[in-house]
Structures are given as C-alpha cells and as structure tokens.
Amino acid sequence: MRPTTPHAGRSRAFRASPERRGAAGATVLLTLLLTAILTALWPLAATAQPTRDSTSGGLATPAAIRRDASAFARRVGLWASAGLGRGSAGLTCPACQETQTPALTAQFAVGGRVRERFHVGVALWSWLDVVGDGVDRTARGLEVIARHYPSRDSRWFLTGGLGTSRFAIDDGDARFHAAAPALSLGLGWDLPMRGVVLSPMLAITSSTGGPLRSDRTGNAIAEDARLGLWRTTLSITWF
C-alpha cells in the first residue's frame, strides 16, 4: 500500500464489511439481554446458598445476604479475575474509515485490596476481530487499574485504568499498527456465588493520538491514529 495522500490507495484492512457493521446492533442487544438474565438470576443465587444469621434462628435474612455480598468489596488479600465478552473498536485517523467493528473481548487481571472498598491491580485486555472477511484486526492493552466501591454494602463499583494500547491490522498483503497511551473507565456489579464473584462490566477505552505505521517499511501513513473501544465483560474473580 503506497498512498500518495492520507486518503489515497486505502487498503481493504481499513474497510468494514456490511456484515460486520450489521452485527453491531446485535452485539448491543445481546449485551443488554445478558445483563438482564444475570440480574434476574441474582435472587436465585443468593438463596441457593443461604447465609446463616444467629439472630433469626439460623435462617437467611435480607440483611445477612447484603452483608455476605458486601464482604467481597472488603475482602483482604490478593485476587485474580478472568473474563470474556463482546466489544466494538475502531481506529480514527486520516487513512481509516471510521467504522466500529464488533468482536470478542477477553480480560485477565490480578491485584489486591489496599484499603477498605479500594482495590488495585494490573489488567491485560484484548479485542480480537479475526474471523470473517480475511482481515484481522486486534487491539490489546496493559493497564494499572483501580476499583472503588461507593459504600460498604455496595455491589456496584467504578473502575479505571491507565496504560498502553496497541491496534494492529493485517489483510494478508499489508500490516499496520498503532501504539499509544490509553485510558479506560468502567462500571460493574458484583454477584457473589459459591466462593467466587461474577462481575458484569461495561468499560470504555480511548487512546491518545499516535502514528499508524507499516510493519513492512516502518513508515508512518498517519500521525494521529486514535483507538476507541467499548467492551462488555463477564468476569469471574477468585480471592
């Protein structure tokens, strides 16, 4: 690919097929459906393993269940989590077509609690669009993350991360990549279940501008390539 201007000679790596664009709406609907199912199953999960309360004759009570759930926000020690989901990513630059593409996402994180209701760790996330039209698009990030619970009894949490991201495109004939610092912000909810925590989460990641380079020549074909990514993840956390 040898564009004479930022828009000329555009590789098919920068074009999304109609099938990919049409799948974006389905991804959003599936995400909302998954969240609704998990919300509906939460009361069943809480009653499937009753929490004993000495003040009520050993039976589970709403207050005891809330204490059991909020205990995960105050858990002391190390933790690890792994999750899968769906997300939509796009690269904005003069040589790119501004189209969000839905694909599989994955995340792995480890960390610990530094004080009550505040957790820190390191997360590695990936967005993998490698099936379909012969063009592989991937995004990866490594971030230092923090998670904050608004109150002692809260199952909701806010999360944020700061690190680096890398977006890569490979259509078989040409390969390009862009790397830049990135910031992530998210919102999630803990569902304690039998010694682990299920956490549906929605996060948005954005990178600063960086050069989009050809792997073959090392030349930059755009100087201000920015990654935009939103992802929904269902994670399992072990303490």
N, C-alpha and C positions, 0 to 999 in steps of 0.2 A: 504494500500500500504506500503510495507516494503522493499524498495530496499536495497540490500547489497552493491551496488556501485551506484554512481550517475546515471548510465545508466540502471541499472537493475530494472525489475519489473515496468516498466513505466506504469502509469495509462493512460486509454484512454482519460483522461482530457487533456493530453499533445499532442494529435494527432488530426490533422485536417482532415476532410473527403475530398475526391476528389471533391465533390460538392462545398464545401467551397473554396477550392483552385481555382477551375474553375471560381468562381464568382468574383475573384479579378480583372480580366481583364475587366469584365462587369462594375464593380464599377468605374474604371478609365474612361471608355468610357462614362458612364452616367454623371460623373462629368464634363468632357470636354463639353458634349452636353449641360448641364445646364448652364455652363458659357457662351457658345456661344449664347444660347437663350436670356439670360439676357443682353448680350452685344447688341444684335440686337434690343431688346425692349427699350433700354435706350433712343434713339431719340424720340420714341413714347411717353414715359413717360414724357419727357421734354416738348413736345409740347401739351400734353393733358391738362396741366395746365400752360398756358403761363405766363411768368414773364413780368410785365409792366415796360416799360422804358420811362421816360418822354422825353428823347432826341430823341426818334424815334416815336413820336406820340402815345405812349401808347402800342405799339406792342412789342412782344418778339423779342429779338435780341440774337445772339450767345454770345455776351459779357454779357448780362443780365442773360442768362441761366447759364453761367460759374460762375457769382457772386452768383447766388442763390445756385448752387451746392456747391461751396467752403464755403458758410456760415456755413454749417454743421460742417466743420473742426474747425471753430472758435466759435462754439456755447458755450455760457456761462451757467453754471449751471449743475444740475445732469442729468444723463441719465441712461436708463436701456435697455438691449437687451436680446433677446431670439432667439435661432436658432436651426435648425435641419440639418442633413446631413448624409454623409457616411464616414466611415474611415476604416483603416486597422491596426490592432495591433498584436503584438507578444511579447512573453517573451523569452529572451535569457538566458539560464542557462544550467548547465551540465545535468539536468534531463528533459530538454524541447526539443521538436522538433522545430527547427527554421522555423516556417511557419507563414506568415502573414495571418490573417483572416479578411475579410470584414464584417462590421456590421453597425448598426445605431449609430449615434452620436447625442448628444444634448449639448447645452451650454446655460448658463444663466449668465449675468454679470450686475453689477451696478457700477457706478463711476461718475466722474466729470472732468471738464476741469481745470487744474491747471495753465495753461498759453496758449497763442495762439498756436494752432497746436499740443498741447500735452495734452493727456488725460490719466488719471489713474483710476484704479478700481480693483474690485475683481471678479474673474470668477470661476464658478463651471462647469466642463465639465464631460461628461460620454460617454463611449463606451459600447454598450450593444449587446453582441452576445448570445442571449438567446432563439433562435428558430432554430430547425434543428435536430442535431444528439444526443440530450439528454444530452449534456454537456453545461453548462452555463459558459461563460467567460465574465467578466465585468472588466472595468477599469474606475476609477474615479480620478479626480484631483481637487484641490483647489489651486488657484494661485492669486498672486498680479500681475496685468497686467498693461502695458503701451502701448499707441498707439500714433504714431508720423506721422504727415502729412509733407511731404518734403517741400511743399510750400503753400502759402495762397490759391492758386487756385487748389490745387491738390485734386483729388478724391481718389487717391491711398494712402494707408497708410501701415506702418510697425507696427507690434505688437509683444510683447514679454511678457512672464510670468515666474514667479519663485514661486514654491510652493512645494506641496507634491502630490504623486500619489499612488494609490493602485490598484493592479491587483489581481483578485480573480477567482478561478476555482472551479467548483462544478460539478461532474459527477454522483451525487447521492450516490456513495459509499465513496468517498473521497473528502475532501475540502482542498484547499490550498490558500495561499495569500502571496503577497509580497508588501511591502510598502517602499518607498524611496523618497528622494527629486527629483524634476523634473524641467526641463527647457523646455519652449515652445517658438518657433519662428514662425511668420506667415506674410502673405502678403494678403491684401484685397483691395476692391474697393467699394466706396460708390455710391449708386444710389438713390438720393432724390426723393421721391414720396409722394405727398399729406400729408405733415406733419410728415412723418416717413422716415427712411432711410433703404433701403435694401442693405445688405453688403455680397456679396460672399467672402469667405475667405478660404485660404489654410494654414494649420498650421502643424508643426511637433513637436512632444513631445518626449523627451528622459529622462529617469531616471538614477540616479546613481545606482550602484550595492547594493542590499540588500538581506537579507535572504528570501528564499522561505520556508514558514512554513506550517505544517499541522495544521488545525484548531482543530483536534481531540486531538493530543498529544502536540502541541506546539513546536515539534522538527523541526529543520531546515534540509531540504533534499538537499538544495543548498545554498551556501553562497554569490553568486554573480549573482542574478537574475536582469536583466535589461529590462525595458519596452521600446519598440519602437512603436510609434503611429504616423500615419499621418491621417489627417481628413480634409474634405471639409465641410464647414458650410454655410448655407444661413441664415443670422440673420436679424431681424427687430429691429431697435433702436428707442426708444421714448425719446424725450428731454422735 
